[in-house]
Amino acid sequence: MNGNAKTGRRTIALLGVFLAALVLVGAGFAVANDDPTGSEVLTDVEDRYESADSVVTDATVTLEHNGTTSEFDVHAITTNSGQLRVNVSNGTEHAVVGQNGNTSWLAASTTNAPFVVRDGTVVD
C-alpha cells in the first residue's frame, strides 16, 4: 500500500469521526426523549440555536472497531454568517475543515497542502 492511499484513508477516517461527532453533539442537545430520532435531534438543535450569533462545541469521541479503540477530540464553531471551522485530532494527527462564504478547505497533518475549493472550483 503506497503512502498516498494511507494518507487518503486517514483523512477519510478523520472526516468520518467529524461527522460522527456532529451526530453525537447534536444528540447531546436533544430533549428529554431517551431515544430521539435524528430528525427530532436536528429540529431541537435548530430551534434552540436558530438566533445565536455563533455556536461552539467541544467533544471527545471514542470509536471501537474490530477490537481497536480510538479517541478523538472534536472542536467546532459555526456562525450565523455561514462560517464554519471544525478541528478533529487524536493527539498525533489532525484534520481541520473550514467554510467561509464561497470557499471551503481541508487541511490535515497527513497531507502536504490544504485542499481548497472556491466557487465550486478546486484551487491549486
N, C-alpha and C positions, 0 to 999 in steps of 0.2 A: 504494500500500500504506500503510495507516494505521500509527500508532505502536504500537497495541496488537498488531497482527499481528506486527510486527517484534519486539516485546518477547517475545511468546509463542514465536516461533521461536528467539530467542536462549536463552530459558530452557530450551526443549526440547533445543536443541543442547548446552547445558551439562550437562543431565541425561544426555544420550546419552554425553557424554565421561566423566561419572562412572561410568556403567555399563561403558563400555569399559575404564576404568581399573581397576575392580574385577576384570574378567576378566584384564587384564594382570598385576595384582598377584598374583592367585591363581596365574597361570601361573608367576610367579617363585618360588613355593613348591613347585613340582612336583618330584617325584623325578627321578632321572637319565634317565628316559624322554625322548627328544628330541621326541617327538610325542604327548604325553599327550592323552587325551580330556578333555572338560570334566568328566565325572563323576570321572575319576581326579584331576584337579586339585582339585576340591571336596572329595573324600574325603581327600586328603593334607592340605589346609589344615585340615579339621575334626579329623583325627587329631592333627595337630601342635599345634594351639592350643586343643583342647577344654577343657583345665584352666586356661587362662590367665585372669587377672583382667581383662586388657584387651589389645587389640592395636592398635598404632599403625602406620599405613602412610603413606609419602610416595612419590609417583611423579611423573614427568614423562611426559606422553602427547603424542605427535606424531601429528597426523592429516593425511592428504593426501586431497584430494577435488577433482576437476576442475582439477588443476594448482595448487591453493591449499594451502599448508601452514599448519597452526595448531598451536600448542603450548600445553598446559595443565598447570598444577601441581595435583596432587590430594593432599589431606591428609585422612586418615580415622582415626577412633578408634572402637572399639566395646568395650563392657564386657560381662562375664558377667551383669550385672544387666539387660541389654537396652537400654542407652543407645547411641546412635549419633550421630555427627556427621561430616559429610563437607563439605569445602570444595574447590570447583573454581574455579580462576581462570586468566585468561590475561594478567594484568598490568594490564589496564584494566577488565575486568568479572569478576564473581564470582557464584557461587551457593553457598549453604550449605543443606544438608539435615540435619535432626536428628530424632531419635525418642527419647522418654523415656516409657516406660510406655504410657499411653493417649493421648499427644499426639505428633503429627508436625508438622513445619513445614518450609517452604521460604522462604528469603529470597534475593533476588538484586539485584545492582546495577541491573538493568533493570526492577525492579518498585517500586511506590510503598510497599507494605507487605508484611509476611510473609504467607504463606498458611499457615493453621493448621487442623489437623483434630484434634479432641479427642473421644474416644469415638465415632468414626465420623461426627461432625457438623462441618461447616465453621464455624469461629469467625469472627465479623465483627471 
